[in-house]
Amino acid sequence: MSWTIGNVTTSDFSENIEQPAVSQESEPLPTRGDEQTVQPHERQPKKGELPAGRPEKTQFDDGLDYPRIGNLSFRRGTLTPNQEKIWEDNWDTYGKVLSDEVIDVEEWFGRKGPTIVEIGCGTGTSTVAMAPQEPDHNIIAVELYRPGLAKLLSATVRNEVSNIRMVRGDGVEVLQRMIEPESLAGVRLFFPDPWPKARHHKRRIVQSGTLRLISSRLKPGGIFHAATDHADYAEWIEELREVEPTLEPIAWPWPESPLLLDRPTTKFEARGLNLDHDIHEFIWRKKEA
Ligand SMILES: C[S@@+](CC[C@H](N)C(=O)[O-])C[C@H]1O[C@@H](n2cnc3c(N)ncnc32)[C@H](O)[C@@H]1O
């Protein structure tokens, strides 16, 4: 396994399923969302900031498909002064930026406990609503977009939710580089960017390689729960339903689930429901060895 400086793109945080912002893969330098474009050598990253330059990308050599995305590019997003203060005061306690450090969950949460990773938590509406309902679980919310994490951080601090932590970075890289194999009770992926255009389908996060990676991070019996309101993405996921031999598809609904499956309706999801989109839920369980 090796790291390369690769072509990585993701949509910015838009809560907009129609047109996630796409950066130009040919751009020589990325524009970082909440900051202006800078040369990588100009300064050190600030607290909770992704490093400048093209993000490192794991070179997987297993013949499977992984999201192929270009430069990281974000819309400008500003924090309110209050969010800035909360960020400044609390990010070091609750947050980490993508790195090669394998997370010591016990140390970070101050306890052992089943751990769940939520990829692409957005503003954390689901995260902060679900975490108090599963107080014995440790929740690691992963998101690229700082204003989204700032909202989640503010809500976490304000509501004194003790079982949420956050990582800023690409969820695939976070799983690969920061999460110990066979350590998770669950992985959540709620309303991933659908990349509706055919030429962008390779950017969709659900791919055969991602499913293999998720499975490798789950304990036997661990659950992967994904939801989308995008019909074409749902078909795409359906086609990949059985591609990963270590994951067993489970029919929805699943009242006996060991993992909390009920989500609150997020602003994003409500928008889809207003457009009469059906919500498609997918569950897999990691098979026992
Ligand atoms: C459509 S929004 C859904 C947000 C939230 N899950 C919800 O249900 O409201 C998709 C989110 O995934 C984030 N995202 C996209 N690609 C990602 C990646 N590779 N790693 C982490 N987050 C990602 C985006 O920034 C965005 O916040």
Ligand as a Chemical Component Dictionary entry (heavy atoms), coordinates in Angstrom:
data_LIG
# 
_chem_comp.id                   LIG 
_chem_comp.type                 NON-POLYMER 
_chem_comp.pdbx_formal_charge   0 
_chem_comp.three_letter_code    LIG 
# 
loop_
_chem_comp_atom.comp_id 
_chem_comp_atom.atom_id 
_chem_comp_atom.alt_atom_id 
_chem_comp_atom.type_symbol 
_chem_comp_atom.charge 
_chem_comp_atom.model_Cartn_x 
_chem_comp_atom.model_Cartn_y 
_chem_comp_atom.model_Cartn_z 
_chem_comp_atom.pdbx_ordinal 
LIG C1  C1  C 0  -25.635 15.599 0.343  1  
LIG S1  S1  S 1  -24.746 15.915 1.772  2  
LIG C2  C2  C 0  -25.566 14.962 3.035  3  
LIG C3  C3  C 0  -25.224 15.424 4.409  4  
LIG C4  C4  C 0  -25.849 14.627 5.578  5  
LIG N1  N1  N 0  -25.376 13.249 5.591  6  
LIG C5  C5  C 0  -27.356 14.682 5.556  7  
LIG O1  O1  O 0  -27.982 13.629 5.436  8  
LIG O2  O2  O -1 -27.901 15.777 5.655  9  
LIG C6  C6  C 0  -23.274 14.944 1.470  10 
LIG C7  C7  C 0  -22.134 15.305 2.397  11 
LIG O3  O3  O 0  -21.044 14.431 2.202  12 
LIG C8  C8  C 0  -19.845 15.194 2.256  13 
LIG N2  N2  N 0  -18.841 14.426 1.524  14 
LIG C9  C9  C 0  -18.785 14.209 0.190  15 
LIG N3  N3  N 0  -17.762 13.412 -0.127 16 
LIG C10 C10 C 0  -17.140 13.116 1.044  17 
LIG C11 C11 C 0  -16.012 12.342 1.384  18 
LIG N4  N4  N 0  -15.322 11.710 0.447  19 
LIG N5  N5  N 0  -15.668 12.269 2.685  20 
LIG C12 C12 C 0  -16.361 12.932 3.634  21 
LIG N6  N6  N 0  -17.452 13.672 3.368  22 
LIG C13 C13 C 0  -17.832 13.770 2.101  23 
LIG C14 C14 C 0  -20.196 16.501 1.633  24 
LIG O4  O4  O 0  -19.312 17.538 2.023  25 
LIG C15 C15 C 0  -21.595 16.705 2.188  26 
LIG O5  O5  O 0  -21.560 17.333 3.435  27 
# 
loop_
_chem_comp_bond.comp_id 
_chem_comp_bond.atom_id_1 
_chem_comp_bond.atom_id_2 
_chem_comp_bond.value_order 
_chem_comp_bond.pdbx_ordinal 
LIG C1  S1  SING 1  
LIG S1  C2  SING 2  
LIG S1  C6  SING 3  
LIG C2  C3  SING 4  
LIG C3  C4  SING 5  
LIG C4  N1  SING 6  
LIG C4  C5  SING 7  
LIG C5  O1  DOUB 8  
LIG C5  O2  SING 9  
LIG C6  C7  SING 10 
LIG C7  O3  SING 11 
LIG C7  C15 SING 12 
LIG O3  C8  SING 13 
LIG C8  N2  SING 14 
LIG C8  C14 SING 15 
LIG N2  C9  SING 16 
LIG N2  C13 SING 17 
LIG C9  N3  DOUB 18 
LIG N3  C10 SING 19 
LIG C10 C11 SING 20 
LIG C10 C13 DOUB 21 
LIG C11 N4  SING 22 
LIG C11 N5  DOUB 23 
LIG N5  C12 SING 24 
LIG C12 N6  DOUB 25 
LIG N6  C13 SING 26 
LIG C14 O4  SING 27 
LIG C14 C15 SING 28 
LIG C15 O5  SING 29 
# 
